[in-house]
Amino acid sequence: MSPRKLFALLCLCFALSFAENSNAQTKLLRFPDVHGDKVVFTYAGDLWLASTSGGLATRLTAHPGIEVFAKFSPDGKWIAFTGQYDGDEQVYVIPVTGGVPKQLTFYPARGPLTPRWGYDNQVYGWTPDGKSIVFRSLREHFDLGDNRLYTVSVDGGLPQALPMPKSGAGDFSPDGSQVVYSPLFRDFRTWKRYSGGWAQQLYIFDLKSHAAEKITDDPRAHRDPMWVGGKIFYSSDKDDTLNLYSFDVKTKKTDQLTHSTRWDVRWPSTDHKGQIVYESGGELNIYDIASGQSKSISITVPTDALAMRPSQVSAAHNIESFGLSPKGERALFVARGDVFTAPIEKAPRAISRTHRTLMKDQRNGRRMVPKFCSSPMPTARKSFIPSARTGPASRRNSPTVFTPGCMSRSGRPTASALPSATRRTISMS
């Protein structure tokens, strides 16, 4: 093959690869809802609209604050959501085609909360008649673990509390006379296969008689209840992974609908007709109730992804820990997942190149504490940094213990009389 033909072939392969990557499935699509042939979801803190057959998504919101938990109205003309437009989280509504958000709640929200507590004024859906929006609020309780469900009219006015004194997620029956709900809210906890006192159980609550019937009896968590026709759908990790289940209100029979063993079924939501959309592995899937089958939706979000571009960021306000040399001539700092050395007179420089690993350790609750250490060789100056090596895959939920390693001023690991940098896993079984 001539060099010219080879060059043309390489250019063609590059162009095809670029086209394929530019239209690749976008990941991290969260908090979805479905109505007819449309899905709405949150990506990068904004709301996006796409077709149930996949393809290119359309942006609905662009505010610097987050917009989450979007829910279609029963007629598909409106979208209610929780937004951060004026400093805290409130309930808003916009036309499905986009437009100026209309604020419906005004009571000051609690927060900003740590991730495990989620968000205040979280939207869960609509009443069956489409006149009001259902949301969870912390306004009546002091403890962050106590919540209550409310409805607020799409036309405005004061929210009305549902009669259950404490409640997490909930959904109305088709005739609006009953509610399926959980008294507990822990949807943002990272606990896996938890079966303690905070495991959510589901109840059917009669709004007229105030009678409650428990419909789940497994010690594991049951969350995201959805009432469609004569069945209640929900997610549970009773088989070690969050999957979809259904409960027949008449026969009291429970069936498992999905059987994922790798990814959890997260944030399922329904159109109350025949579809349930959920997040799995960062992508969206739709479960068809009639056929009992799930299909993946390949959605591309046309964003400029500014947060993904390389950039220089000041670490001055992100210093987490520090250490001084024995003579006070230098200092060590940990910031943004890297270790920096700073002399008295000159500018600091990074001596670690383990940003991703250290950031992962920070998210896992480990604090980076750098220290200078003496060397068995008089000419070398060294400092402690946590080891960035990774060992074999450990069991899920097993804590990891790091032993210190030494690094020279040049940033290269050096030999010393100290234990080598290793990683060992402690089994909790």
Helices and strands as residue ranges (DSSP letters): H 3-22, E 30-35, E 38-43, E 46-51, E 55-56, E 58-59, E 67-72, E 78-83, E 90-95, E 102-103, G 115-117, E 122-126, E 132-137, E 148-153, E 160-161, E 170-172, E 178-181, E 203-206, E 212-214, E 222-228, E 231-236, E 243-248, E 254-256, E 266-270, E 275-280, E 283-288, E 293-297, E 299-300, G 306-308, E 319-324, E 330-335, E 338-343, E 349-350, H 355-363, E 371-373, E 382-386, E 400-402, E 404-408, E 423-425
